[in-house]
Amino acid sequence: MSDDKNGQQAATARPPVRRGPGGHGPFGGMGMPAEKSMNFGPSAKRLIGRLRPEWFGIIWVLLLAVASVAMTVIGPKLLGNGTTLIFEGAFSQSLPAGVTKAQLIAGLRAQGEDGKADLLSGMHLTPGVGIDFHALSMILIWVLALYILSSVFGWLQAYVLNDVVQRTVYRLREDIEAKVNRLPLSYFDKTPRGELLSRTTNDVDNISQSLQQTLSQIVTSLLMVVGVLLMMLLTSPLLTVIALVTIPLTIGITMVIAKRSQKMFVAQWKNTGELNAQIEENFTGHALVKVFGRQKEVATVFGDKNEELYQASFGAQFVSGIIMPSMMFVGNLVYVAIAVVGGLQVASGAMRIGDIQAFIQYSRQFTQPLTQLGSMANLLQSGVASAERVFELLDADEQSADAEPASSPAATSGRLEFDDVSFRYTEDKPLIEQVNLVAQPGHTIAIVGPTGAGKTTLVNLIMRFYELNSGRITLDGVDIATMTRDDLRTRIGMVLQDTWLFGGTIRENIAYGRPDATEEEIVDAATATYVDRFVRTLPDGYDTMLDDEASNVSAGEKQLLTIARAFLARPSVLILDEATSSVDTRTEVLVQHAMAALRSDRTSFVIAHRLSTIRDADLILVMENGQIVEQGSHTELLEADGAYARLYDAQFAGPILTDEELVEEA
């Protein structure tokens, strides 16, 4: 596409979103300050809301998690009973048989050993009887069964959750794809491709990973906290109060650290998008960078952006990483307090030794999920930061909806009429003002003028890439604003100066304009546009695979392929935007002859800088500053000695003019 609209769009207002550098070129738009993020709460709520269609699976996840956690928290209590059974059995065996527990306690108190008496009072003793191995084996069997079932339920929970998350991310990708197709062309003019790719790939993958890890941990950890807290209360209310000191400390530490790390995660993913945009830009223009010897400058800019990403990523991970050791420190303090107080409780006979063992294990299980919740904060924040960027894309302004009910021309002849058309990219910068034009069926309309005059913009309005500010454009008597975009664009073929071919065979690239075309029709279109002659020289012919950049064919051959694609589509209106700029002179003459035959019964708009290619046009429009200042045939415009004549003289009399005269003529 020619660059006459780019000058107008340079001043287009940027949308208020976080994204990469706005400028294009190897060095454009670097060093832009970071913008503030959306609120964490609403973004997280919106992200969780996308799980709503998977409510049935989520219920299963919760039920499986409850079953798994319940069996996990019962285990320590049973193991505590087993420990008590071993300790009390071993202690009973050391006592003389035939003496009752009450007699032993009374004897100890008579001897002034109240501490030992208190210790024995808390035990279930049968003097002279050893360990009950049958009861112990039953306890161990139950514990083993519980832990096996807990693992099975945990595995099933992970399986179902994985399905829930992947389905959610699948729908998110579908929504992004649909959204991209509904975005106006102006969005892509303002957003670097690397930044858009980063949002649709890196950020979505990060959301998937964050949901997968955090949802499982959050559900399991919360249930574990509730279950363990209940078992702790049943075991020892006093020690439970000590353990509960963990909660306010955990919440306080997490909130303080999370508040700082959230901004860093936002900066991390913003810098990731900017770096991707620059890499994509530099790789695309790699040949140009080498031609001008700017490798060092590009490497310097890359190094700066890479350093910014490193600093943001390091800061985010370091600050959020403090949560885990902080939680472990609090947990260790609680563990010490429980061990001391619990030992005193056992010594006083208020608790059995197995209960204190179970409680210590519960205290670990209580602080562990709190620690896990803290450690999940960095993943959750990273995922929400990515979700914010994706939501900004999903919330971007869309192109206006197609008219309902839509109109469609009864007959297709290709008559186009501009009726008092005005358009501007920004409200305060007029571009095309009150253009009136009639293009008759079968006629060729050439559009010429200096760069920035509005030539490409004019044909973009025909395609409805942009909406008019006023006036209307009709195709065969029907206002194109009342037609669906799909219906309109199936009637128009467009060949741009910037060729675009996708990875696939030559046959598939030609048939892109009409997938149902037969082999004969593809070959006929290729023959008419002189594609067939070079395709036949390739080893695989029409089955030759083109890579993403189509580097295995020349620039001129790529342009011929795009012309063949447009011709195969059989449009009623043909738009050629500098479509022969990359072909050699001899091929251009042949293509001109082919287009002359194919333009039969088609209205053609040709944007050209080389005036020699449009001498035979039925009507030549000369544009300056968005206005049609002259129109007529080649001969008529030369005789008028106006703007067209000045362009013609500047192009063909250039060698005899000085640089100053050329500037003045332009």
N, C-alpha and C positions, 0 to 999 in steps of 0.2 A: 504494500500500500504506500502511496506517495506520502510525503511528509507535510502536505499543506495544512492538515488539521492539527499537527503537533504543536505548531506555534501558538494556535489558539488555546490548546488545552494546557499549555504550560502554566497558565494562571488559574486553572480550574481549582476551585476550593477543595481541599483535602477532607475526606470524611473523618469524623472524630473517633477514630479507632486506633488501637495499637497495631502497628505493622512495621515492616521494614522500611528502608530508605525510599523516599518518593521519587528521586531522580533516577534516570537511566544512564547507562554508560558506566565504564569501569570505576569511575570515581564519584558518581552522583549520590547525593543525599546521605553522606556518612555523618556520624556524630550527632544524630538527632536525639534529643533528650527523651528519656523514658516517660511515658504517660502513666497516670494513676490507673489502678485496676478497679474493676467493679467490686462491690461488696462480696466478701467471702460467703456470707450466709445465703443470700438469694441465689448466687451461682451454684453453690452446693445443693440447695433445695431443687433448683431446676434440673441439675444433673441427676439427682436421685429420682426426680419425677419422670425421667425418661425410662425408668424401670417399671412404670405402672402397667404396661401391657403384659409384663411377665409376672403378674400377681400370683398366679397359681404355682409357678415354680418357686417364687419367693416364700410362699407358705410352706412348701415342702422343705426348703432350705432351713426355715425356722424350726420346723418339727424335728428334722434330722439333727439340727444343732442342739435342740433341747435334750433329745435322747442321748446324744454323744456326751454332752456336758454333765447330764445327770449321772450317767454311769461313771464318768471320770471323778466327780466329787464324792461319790459314795466309796470309791476305792480306798482313800486314806483312812476313812473311819474303820473299814474292815481290817486294814493293815494294822491300825492302832489296836484293835481288839486282839489281833494275832500277837502283837508285841506284848500286850498285857498278859495274854495267856502264857507266853513263854516265860516272862519275868516272874509272874506270880507262881507258875508251876515250879520253876527252878528254886524260888524262895521257899515254897511250901515243902519241897523235898528236903531242904536243909533243916527243917524244924522237926522236933521229936514227935513221933506219931502218938496218937491218943490224947493229945493236948488240944483244947479248943482255942479258937482265935481270941475269944473273950478272956480266957485264962492267961494267954500270952500278953495281951495288952495290959491286964490288971497287974501282972507281975512286973512288967516294964515300968509302969507308973509307980509301983511300990518302991522300985529301985531308983526312982527319980529320973528315969530316961523317958521323959515326956515326948521328946522329938521322935524317937523310934516308935513310941506308942502311936503317935499321930500318923506316922508313915504306914504302920500296919493297919490302922483303922480304915484307911482308904483302899485296902486290898481285899480281894476275895480269896481267902486262904483255906486250904485243907491240909493241915500239918501232916507230913509224912507222905503225901501224894505228889507225884511228879507231874511233868508236862502231859496234857491231854493231846496226844498227837493226832487222834482222829478228828477232834474238833479243829485243831490247827490245820489239818489237811483240807477240811471242808472250807475253811476260811480262804485258804490259798486258791482252791478251785474256783470259788465264787469271784475272787479278785481277778484271777486270770480270765474268767468268762466275761466279766464286766469290761476289762480293758480291751479284749478282743472285739466285743460288740461295739464299744466306744470307737475303736479304730474303723470298723466297718461303716458305722453311721457317719463318721467324719469323712471317710472316702466318698460315700454317696453324696454327702452335703457338698463337697468340693466339685463333684461331677455335675450335679444339678446347677450349682452356682456358676460354673464355667459356661454351661449352656445358656443360662440367663444373661450373663454379661456379654457373651459373644453375639447373641441375638440382638441385644440392645445396641451394641456397637455396629452391627450389621445395618440396623435401621438408621443409625446416625449417619453412616456412610451414604446410605440411600438418600437421606434428607439433604446431605451436602451436595451430592450429585444433582439432585433435582433443583436445589437452590442455585447452583452454579448456572444451570440452564435457564433460570428465570432472572438472572442478574443482567442489568443493562450493560452495553459495551463500555459505558463510561466507567463502570466499576473496574474493569480490567485495564482501562487506560491509567487509572490512578494507583493500582495495586501491583507491585512487582510479582512476576510469576513465581519466583522462589519463595516469597512470603506466602502466597496462596497455596503452593505445594506443601509448605511446612505445616500449615494449618490442617490440610486435608490428609496428611500422612503422619508426620511426627506427633502432632498434638492428639490426633485420634488414637494412635498407638499408645501414647502415654495415658490417655483416658482409660483405654482398655486395661492396661497393666494396673493402673491405680484402683479401678473398680474391682478387678479380680483379687487383688491382694487385700485391700482395705475392707471390703464388704465382709469377706470371710473372717478376717481378724476382728472386726468391730462386733459382728454378731456373736462370734464365739467368746470374745473377751467380756462383753456385757453379760451374757448368760453365765459365764464362769464367775464373774464378780457376784452376781445375785445368788447363784447356787452355793458358792463357797461361803458367802456371808451368812446364809441360812445355816449351813453346817457349823460354822464358827459360833453362832449364837446358841445352837443346841449343845455345843461342846463346852464353851466357857464365855458367858456374857462379859466378864471382867476383861479377859484377854481380847475380846472382840472390840471393846471400846478403845484399847490401845492400838489395835490394828487399823481402826477407822481414822486415826490421825493421818494415815497415808492419803486419804481422799482429798482434803483441802490442799495439802501440800502438792499433790500431783496436779490438781486442777490449776493451782496458782502458777506452778512452774511451766506447765504446758501452755497456758494462755500467754504468759510473758514471752516465751521463746517463739511461739507460733506467730504472734503479732509481728515480730521482727522478720521471721523467715518468709512470711507470705509475700512481702514486697520483693524479696530477693528471688523467689520462684517466678514471680511475674516477669522480673527483669531477665531471668534466665531464659524463659521461653520466647520473650520478645527478641533478645539477642540471637537466639537460635534461628528465628525467622529471618532476621536481618542478614545473618551470615549465609543462610541458605540462598537468599535472594542474590547476594553478591557473588556467591560461587556459581549459581546458575547463569548469571549475567556474564561473568568472566569466561566460563566454559563455552557459552554460546558465541561470544566474540573473541575467542582465543586467537584466531588467525589475525584479527585486527590488532589485538594487543601486541602480538609479535611483530607485525608490520611496522608499528610505530615505536617499537622498542620500549614498551611501558611495563615490561615484566616486573622490574624492581618496584615501580610505584604500585602495581597491583598487589605484589607480595606484601608491601608495606601496609596497604589498606587492609588486606586480609589479616595480617598479623595483628593490627590494631583491633579489628572486630573479634578476632579469635581471643585476644587478651581480654576484651570486655566480656565475652562469653565465659571465659575461664574464671574471671573474678566473680561474676554473678553466680555461676554454678558452684564454685568453691564456697562462696559466702552462704548460699542457700543450704547446701549440704552440711556445711560445718555447723551453722547455727541450729538447724533442725536436728543434727546429730547429737547435740548436747542433751537433748531430751532423754535419750536412753540411759546414759550414765547418771544423769540427775535422778531419774526414777530408781535406778539400782542403788544409789546412795541412800535415798529415803527408805527403800525396802530393807537395806542392811541395818539401818538404825532401828526400824520396827522389829526386825528379826532379833536383835540383841535384847530389846526391851521384853519381847515375848519370852525369850529363853530364860531371862533372869526371873521375871514374875512367875512364869510357868514352873520353873524349878522350885520356887518357894511354895507354890500351890501343891505340887506333888509332895514336897517335904512335910507340909502341914496336913496331908491326907485329903485335901479338898479336891484333888484331881488324881486320876490314875495315870500311870506312866505312859500307857498307850494313847491316852487322850492328849497328853502334851505333845507326844510325837505327831499325832494326827493334826493337832492345831498348828504346830510349826510347819508341817507340810501345807496346811491350808493357808497359812500366812504367806508362804511362797507362792502358792497358787493365786492368792488374792492380789499380791503386788505384781505378779507376772503379767496378768492381763492389763493391769493399769499401765505397766511399763510398755506393753505392746501397743496399747492405745496411744501412748505418747509417741512411740516410734513410728506409728502409722500416720502421725500428723504431717510429717514431711511428704510422704507419698500422697496423702489426701490433698495437701496444699498444692503440690505439683500437678495433680490431676485436675483440681479445680481451676488452677491458673490456665491449663490447656483448654479446659472446658470454656472458660471466659473467651478465649480467642476464637474457638469454634462457634460459640453463640454469637459473637460479633459478626462472623460471616453469615450465620443463619438469619440474623436480624437486619442485615444490610437491605437498603431500599431496593425493591424489585422493579423490573420494567412493568409498565401499565398492563393490565389484563386485556386480553383480546375482547373485542366487542361481542355482546350477546344480545340478539342472535347476530351471527357474522354474515356479511355480504360476500358475494362472489360474482365475478363477471360472467354473464351468460355466454359470451363468446370471447375467445382469446385471439386478439389481433396484435396487441402490443402498443396500443396508443396510450401515451403518457402525457399528462398535462400538469404543469405547475401553476397553481392559481394563487397569486399574491402570497407566496411562501416566505416566511421569515424564521430564522433560527439563530440561536446563540448558545455557546457552551456555558457561559456565565451571564447572569442578568445584566451586568454592567458593561459587557463587551460585545457589541453587535458584530455579527459575522455575515450572515446572508439576510438581506433585507428586500422584501417585496419582489421576489423573483416570479416572473410570468414566462411560461415556456410551453410549447406544444410540440411533442415528438410524434410524428406520424408513423403508422405501421410500416416496417420495412426500411425506414430511414436510418441513416447513420449520423449520430450527433457527436461531434468532436468537441471536447472541452479543453481549452488551453488557457494559460495564464501563468503569472509568476508564482513561485512557492508561497503558500499561505493565502492564496486568493480564495480558497474554498472549493476547489474542484472535487477533491475526494469527499468532502463533506456533502456536496450536492448529491453524489450517487449513494452515499450512505443513508441519506434521507429517503431515497427510493426504496432501499432495503429495510427501512424502519429500524435501523440500528439506533437511531435517535428519534425522539418525537418532536414534531414541529411546535414552535411557539405560537404561530398563527398561520392562517391560510390552509390549503389542502393540496394533496397530490392525488390524482385519479389515474387508475389503470383500467382502460377500456370502459371509462365512464363511472367506475366505482371508486369511491374514496378509499385509499389503502388503509386508512385508520379504522375503517369498518370491516376490514378483512382480517382473518387470522394470520399471524406471522408465517405459519407453516404454509398456508395456501399462497400467500404472496410470494414467498421465497422459492416455492417450487416452480413458479412462473418466471423466475429471474436466474440467469447464470452469471456468475461473477468470477473474474480472473484477476488476481491481485499482482502487484509488483513483487511482493514477498511471497515466494512459492511455499506451499505447505504440502508435504507428502508424509504419509505415515509408514511405519514399519509394516511391510507386506509386499505382495507381488505387484509388478507393474499392472497386471490385469485388474487386481483389486483396487489399485489407486485410480485407474481410469473409471472403473465401474462405481466408484464412490458416489458419483452424481446420480446414478440410476442403478441400484443394486440388482434389479430384475432384467437388466440388459442381457441380450444373448451374446454369444461369442462373436457372431457375425457382426453385430452392431458395434461391439467394442473394437473390432479390427477395422471396421469402416470409419469410425471416428478417429482412430489412430492414423489411418491412411490419409484421411482428409487433412489432418493437422501435421502430417509429416513426422509422426512419431513412429509409425511402422517401419520406416526405412532404417532407423538406428536400433530399434528393438530387435530386428531380424539379425543384426550383427552380434547380439549378445548370446552367450552360450546357452542360456536357458530361455531366451526369447521373452514371451509375456509372463513366464513363471519366474523371472529374475526377481530375487528378493531385494527390496530396498531397506536400508537401515533407517533409524529414526531421523537422521540428518540427510538421507538420500545421497551420501557421499560417494556412492559408486556410479553416479551419473553426473554429467556436467550441469552447470547452472542453466545453460540454454535448454538442455534436454529436460530438466525439471520443469521449466516454464512451458515447454511444449506439452508435457504430461498434464499440467493443470488446464491448459487450453483444451486438450482432448477431453478431459473430464467435464468441462463446462459444455462443450458441444454435444457430448453424449446425453446430457440431461435434457436436451431439446427445449430450452427456455424460449418464451415469447419475447423476453427482453434480455439483452446481453450487455454486460458491463465489463469493459476491459480497462483496468487501471494500470497503465504503463505495462501492459501484458507482454510486450515484445522487447522490453528493455534489455533482457539478458541473452537474446539470440543474435547470431551473426547476421550481417547484412543480407546475404543470399537467402538464409532461412527466413528472415523477416519478409522478404519479397514473396516467398512461397506461402508463408502463413497469411500474408495479406490477401493473396489470391484465394486461399482456402476460406478465409473469413468472409470474403466478398460473396462466395457461393453460399456459405452457411447463413449469412445475414438475410437471405431471402425470406420475406415474411416475418422478419424479426426486427424489433427496434433495438438499435445498438448505441450505447454510450461509450465513447472512447476517450480516455484521458491520456494525453500524450504531450511530452516535451519536445520530441523530434517532430517538427511541423511537416517534414517530408512524408510522414506516415499517414497524414490525415488530409491530404490534398483532395482526395476523391470523396470526402464526407459530404452528405447532403446539406448539413448545416454545421457551421462552426460557431461555437460560443466562446467569446473572449471574456474572462472573468478577472476582475480586479477588486480587492477588498470586499468580496462577497457579492458584488454586483455583476450582472451581465452588461458589460459596457458596449459590446458589439456582437452582432450575429449576422451570418450570411455565408455564402460559399467562399472558397479560397480566392477565386478571382475577384469577387465583389469586395472582399475585405482588403485585398491588396490595393485595389483602385481607390478605396475610401481613404487610404493613407493614414490610418489611425493606430490604435493600440496593437492590432494584429500585424500591421505592416512594420511597426517598430520591433515587435518580437521576431518577425521573419528576418528583418535586416540584421538584428543583433545576432541571430543564429547563423546566417549564411554569409554575412559580411564581416563576421568577427575577426578574422585574421588580419584585416587591414585597419582595424581600429586599435587605438591605444587602450591601456588599462583604464585610464581616467574616462575615456569616452564610453567604454563598455559599462562602467559603473553608472555613468550619467544616463545611458540608454536604458539600463535596467531600472 
